[in-house]
């Protein structure tokens, strides 16, 4: 049985989150960051999901396996069955496909270290249950995730136990098997951000490794890439380098795409890559960027949505896109504070 937790929202027009500012939204019951997020549209209703992540203490033992479902039509939110396993994860990737949510990989953190795991967990909201999928061939976290033809789920790059990888791993939902697609041609990165709309993957930034013996261990990457999936073979991707996006290169930006808009949106993140607690690999505290921008697939150009987004955040695994707004669940605010906020950002460009 679902257990309701306190959540009140101003919701209009058949359950879509439409208002640019939603004063009635109360925070999540617990602060959470680096949580996997996903969105489903089922029976005309919009469902938002948050799974696992880092708690307010920002310590290895504050990582949670708790999961929540937000029902936009009623304004209610519920606890759902926790993600299976004895420990929670950070850096996992999630996406809604049909009437299910697929959750991939991420890192289990323990005192003094951590490891990427191969787990594939599939949540069935209609039964409030998890089932196990086929393990990821190369266990990974901090990948960019996207869905093609409602069948093929792409995991682009990320951080594996052997280091940063260029692999593009593809999960065939219909046949429950893994495929290997064309690797990314650029510098291997993790904590990059992007999405897949129609047959196009866009990803940007993330953290790249410095040469051995050079400090800090990781620095921000400024590479932006577009991948076109071959219509006859989902394993083949043609990669093209893109010009820089608005603002500085950043790490763990919130990103999500919209077929309706033909846009891929990006918000927040930081120019200082960090370990999970928000302290940069250079020893300096990381702070979030206030820039929200997008890649317009119709015209093939970057656009600035808001150069001064209120209450910016970082440490994200995704951005949930509704017909009129962008929704961020949790994250880290200024001062590396783990947030419980449900933030709604307008998709409309702010004019000066």
N, C-alpha and C positions, 0 to 999 in steps of 0.2 A: 504494500500500500504506500502511496506517495504521502510524504509528510510535508505539509505546507510550512514554509518559513516566511517571515515578514517581508513583503515587497508590495509597494503601492505605486502605480504609474498612471500618468495621464495618457490615455490611449484613445485614438479616434479613428474613424473611417475603417470599420471592419477589422480592427486589431492591428493595423500597421502603425509602427512608430513613426509619426509624421511631424511632430512639432520639433523645431530646431532647439528649443529650450523646454525641458520637461520638469517643471518645478515640483511635481508630485512624486518624482522618482526617489525612493529611499535607497540607501546603500545596500549592497549585498550583506548577508549576515556575518561574513568574515572577510577580512581583506585577503586578496589573493593576487599573485603576479605570476607571469610566465605560465599561465594556464592555457590549455588548448580550448579553442572555441569553435562552434559550428552553428549553422542555421538550417532549419528544415521548413518546408511549406507542405503541410499535410491537411487534407480535407478543408482547404481554404484558410487554415490557421497558420500563423507564424510562430515557430518555436526556436528559442535561442538556448544554447547549451554552453556551460562552462565545466571543464573537467580537469581535475588535479591542479598542480601549481605550488607556488611558494607562499608560505604564510607570513604573518606580520613580523615574526622574530628574525626572518631571513637566515636561519641556521639550517644545517642539514636535516635536523629532526623536525623542522616545521613544514617540510614538504608533505602535501596531503594527497590522498586519493579520492577525496570527496568530489561529487558531481552534482550539478544543478540544472534544472530545466526551467526556463522562463516562458510562460504562456502569454504572448502579446495580446491575444483576444480578450482574455479575462483580467489581465494585469496581475496575475498571480505567479508565484515562483515556487518550485517544489524541490526538495531533495530527491534525487533518484538513487538507485543502487550505486554504491561506490564502485570505482573501477577495480576489477579483480587484481589481486596481488597483495603481498604483505606490506609493500611500500608504495608511496606515491611517486610521481615523476615530474620533472620539469622538462621543458624543451620538446614536448610531444607535439604531434601534428594531428588535426582533426578536420573532417569534412562531412557534410551531409550528402547522402546519395539515396534517392528514392525516399523511403520512409525509415532509413537507418542512418546512424552516425558511425563513421569509421575512425578509429583512433590508432595512431601509429607511433611506435618507438618512444624516443625521449630518453632521459637520463634518470637512473636511480642514484641518489646521493647518499653517501655514508660518511662517517667521520674520517676526514683526511683524504677523501676522493670521491669518485663516482664512475659510472659506466653507462654506455649506451646499451639499450635492450632491444630485442627483435620483436617484441610483443605487438600483435595486431588484435585489437579488441573492437567488437561490433556491438553497438547498443541498439536495441529494438524498443522504441518508446511505447509502442502498443502493448508490450508485455512487461515493461520495466525490467528488462534483463539484458545481460551481457553474454555474448558468445565469443569463442576464440576463432580468429582468422588464421591464415597461413603466415608464419613468421617472415619478417623482412630478411632477404638474403644477406644484406650488409646492415647490421644494427646501426641506427642513426638517430640523431636528434637535430633540432634547429634547421630542418629542411624547409623549403617552400613547397606547399602542397596545392594541387589543383585537380579538377575532374574534367575529363574529355568524353563527350558523347554519353554522359551518364553511365559510363562503364569503366573507363581507365583512370585510375588515380595515380598521379605523378608525384614523386618525392624527388625534389631537385637539390642535389648537393647536400651539405650539412657536415656535422662533426661525428665521426665514428670512433671506435675505440683505437683504431690505428692512426687517427689523425683526420685532417680535413679531406673530404672526398669530392670528386667531380662526377660521381655516378648519378645517373637519373634512373631511379627504380620505379617500375610501373606495375601497379596491382590491377589485374583484370578481375573486376567484381563478378562478372558473369561466369567465369571459369575457375575462380578462386586460385589463381596462379600468378607468379611474378614474371615480368619481362624486363629486359635491360634495354634502355633507350640510349640514344646518342648522348654522350657525356657533355657537360658544359665545357666550352673551349677556354673560358677565362680562368682567372685565378680561383682556386678552391676557397670557399668561404663557408662560414656558418653564421646563424643569426641574421641572414639576409631576409629580404621581404619581397613578396610578390603574389601573383595569382595567375589563374588560367581562365581566359574568356574565349569561348568558341574554340578555335584551333591555335590560339596564341598564348604563350607564356611570357610574362614580363617579370624579371626580378632585378633587384638593385642592392648594392652596398653589402652590408654584413661585415664580418671581421676576417681578415686574412692573417696568415702566419708571417712573422718577421723571420729573416734568416736565422739559423741556429746560432746561439750565443749573443743575439742582439736583443736588447730590451726596448720596449716591453715585448712580451711574447706574441701578442696580437695587436693589430692596429686596424682602423677602419679602412675598408675598401671603397673606392669610388666608382667601381665598374657597374654599368647598367646593361642588361642584355634582353634581347627579344628572341624567342624561339617559336618557329612555325612547325606545327606537327603535320607530317605527311598524311593526306587523307586516305591513302591506300595502305599505310603501314604505321601504326601508332608508335612503333619503336624508332622511327626516323624523325629527327628534329633538325631543322635548319636554323642555326644560331647566327644572330647579327648583333654587333655591338651598337648600343644607343648612346647619344650624347648625355652629359650629366643632367640630373634632375634638379629642380629648384632646391636651394638650401645645401648644407654641407652633407658629406657622406655620413651615413648613420647605421646604427646597429639596433636590431630588434625593434624595427618600426612595426606598427600595426598596418596590415595590408589586406585588401579584399577586392574582388571584382564583381562587375555587374554586366550581364549580357544585354539587359534592357538599355543601359546607359552606354554600352561599349566603352567603359572606363574601368581602370584599375586604380584604386585609391590607396593613399599612404598617409599615415599621421603619426606624429611623435617620434620615438626612438631617441638615440643619443649619438653624439660624435665621438664618444669615448667608450670603446668596448670594455666590458667588465665581466668579472666572475658573477655568480648568481646573486651575491649580496648587494650589487650595485656599486662596488668600488672598482675603478678601472684597473686594467692590467699594469697601468703606469703608476698605480698607488693613489691616484686622485679620484675623488668621488665623481661619478657620472651624473649628468643632469639632462632632463628631457628637452627636446627641441619643440618649438611651438608651431612648426610649419606643417600644414596639411596640403598635399599636392596630389596630382593624378596624371596618369598617362591616358590620353585620348586616342583610342584605337581607330576611330573614324578618320582622323587627320594625321595620326602618327606624331603627335607632339605632347610635350609636357605642359601642364597647366597648374598654376598656383590656386588652390582653393581658399586658403586662409594663412597668411604669413604670421599671424598672431593668434593662434587657436587658444582659447582660454583653458586653463588648468591642464597643460600638456602632460603626457605620460610616456613611459618607455617600458621595456621588458615585456613585449607582446608576442603572441603566437598567431594573431589574426585580427581582422577587422570585419565586423558583420554588417553587410550592406542591405538596407531595406529600400523600398522604392524612393524614398525622399531623404533618407538620412544614413549616417554612419554610426554604428554603435560599438563602443569599447567597454568591455567588462573587466574591471580591475586594472592591474598594472602598477607601475611605480611612479609616484609623483615627485615633485621637487624635494630634495633632501633624502632621496632614496627611500621614501615612505611607501610601503605597500598599501594599495588603495582598495577600498570596497565600493567605489563609485561605479554606477552605470552611466557612462557619459554618452550623450547624443550630440553628434556634430552634423551641421548642415552640409549637404553636398553642393549647395550653391556657392559659387565663387564670391568672396567678399570684396566689394568695390571700395576703393579708398575714398 
